Amino acid sequence: MNLSLKSAFVAAFALAACATPPAATGAQATLKAGDIAPDGTAVSCRDLEVIGSRFPDRTCKSEAAWKQFDEMMATNAKEQTDKFQRVGTGAATSGGG
């Protein structure tokens, strides 16, 4: 009985050791500067600030993805600025009625 338990443990360990995660493909693949992205544009990297850390996060994306990222960041910045300016103005914030 003890021998079969050892055999089962060894077999389970061997199967677990052989089970490796599949290699990243397509959009999941790690991009490096100078590579060509799946969409055909060049890959470039940027160091992005991480709140709460002194160390930047190195992020690599295709030029098309960076363009989309920049547009999204500009839109978010404009929306937040407009929201802040709307809240800080008007009759509700001026004292005296």
BARO-433956 format. One record per residue: residue in three letters; x, y, z of N, C-alpha, C in turn. Coordinates in steps of 0.02 Angstrom, whole numbers, plus 50000, padded with zeros to 5 digits. Atoms other than C-alpha are relative to their C-alpha. Last residue first. Example, Ala and Ser with C-alpha at 12.3 -4.5 7.8 and 13.67 -1.06 7.14 Angstrom:
SER499584994149997506844994750357499615005550037 ALA500454994150000506154977550390500455006050000 
***
This chain:
GLY500665000950026486525416149933499904999149931 GLY500444994349997487965424050021499354999149961 GLY500354998849937489355412249983499545006149996 SER499884993049978489775407749805499605001350062 THR499364999249966489905388949784500145007050023 ALA499965004449942488085384749745500665001050038 ALA500314997049941487895399949634500094995850062 GLY500725000149994489105393649502499765002650067 THR500324993750020490905388649485499254999550013 GLY499744994349965492055375749566499675006649982 VAL500155000749929491045360649512500215006250038 ARG500734999449990491045365749329499824999850074 GLN500194993050011492925369049329499255001050009 PHE499754995949945493315352149407499785007349993 LYS500395001849940492195342949283500225004350059 ASP500664997050008492985352149135499574998750062 THR499914992749993494725347649197499335003549995 GLN499884998649930494205329449222500105007550013 GLU500615001249962493445328349049500095001750074 LYS500474994650016494965336348967499354999250040 ALA499744993949969496175324549056499525005949988 ASN500115000449927495115309449010500235006350035 THR500724999549988495055314648827499854999850074 ALA500184993150013496935317648822499265001250014 MET499744996049945497275300748904499815007449992 MET500405001649941496125291748780500235004350059 GLU500664997050010496945300448631499564998950062 ASP499924992749993498685296048697499335003649992 PHE499884998649929498185277648722500055007650011 GLN500645001049967497445276548545500075001750075 LYS500424994550025499055283848472499324999750035 TRP499804993949965500085272148582499575005949978 ALA500245000549932499085257248517500195006150041 ALA500734999150002499365262448336499704999850071 GLU500134992950011501225264748369499255001449998 SER499944998050070501305247248441499845007549993 LYS500615000850040501535245348627500165001849928 CYS499875000150072502945243448754499344998649964 THR500555002850038502745248448936500165000649926 ARG499825000050071504175251549058499454996349962 ASP500205006450030503415255549228500155000449926 PRO500495000050054504305269749318499864992949975 PHE499775003450059505135267549487499475000149945 ARG499494995750031504865279949627500234997149933 SER499365003250011503235271449672500495005049969 GLY499795003649941501595277149747500674996449993 ILE500164996449939500815282149582500194995650060 VAL500435004249959501715273449440499895003750065 GLU499994999049928502425284949308499514995350034 LEU500594996849972502565277749133500065000550075 ASP499995000849928504225273949047499425004050028 ARG500014993949960503885272248862500044998050073 CYS500095000749927504245258648734500025006850033 SER499574995549962504055258048546499814999450073 VAL500114999949928503395244448431500495004950032 ALA499415001149958503335247448244499815000450074 THR499654994049982501695245548150500594998350046 GLY499534997850051501095230048058500385006450016 ASP500354995550046499515226548160500475003049947 PRO500455003850044500355211148237499625004549950 ALA500615002349968501725222648305499574996249951 ILE500574998250042503445223848225499384996950033 ASP500395005550029504845223448352499475002949954 GLY499715002150064506045238048377499634994349967 ALA499864994450046505645240348560500334997349937 LYS499384996549984505025224148637500095005549949 LEU499734995850053503295216348640500635003450025 THR499624994449972502845201848752500325003949943 ALA499275000650004501565190948665500335006250028 GLN499735001449935499775192048728500764999949999 ALA500024993949960499145200848571500314998950069 GLY500424994550022499675186148463500055006150045 THR500034999050073500445171948558499565006049985 ALA500414994350020501015169048736500035000849924 ALA499624994050019501735151748763499525005449977 PRO499884999250071500595139448849500375006549985 PRO500494995650032500825137149036500165000749926 THR499764993250005501875122249084499485004349967 ALA500534995350019501185105749145500285007150001 CYS500034999550073502695094349147499495005049976 ALA499394996950025503075097449330499995000949924 ALA500024993049983501275094049378500615003649974 LEU500504996750043501275077649283499975007550015 ALA499734999850068502895072149366499525003549953 PHE499484994950002502235076849538500295000749930 ALA500334993449996500635067149511500515005649996 ALA500354998950064501615051849451499665006950000 VAL499494998850051502805052849600499675001549933 PHE499714993449986501345054449722500525001849947 ALA500504995050019500425039849642500275007050011 SER500055000050073501985029049649499505005349977 LYS499404996650025502275033649831499975000749924 LEU500104993049982500475028849872500605004149976 SER500464997150049500715012649775499855007350015 LEU499674999350065502265008549876499545003149948 ASN499554994349996501405011950043500355001249934 MET500424994150000500005000050000500445006250000 
***
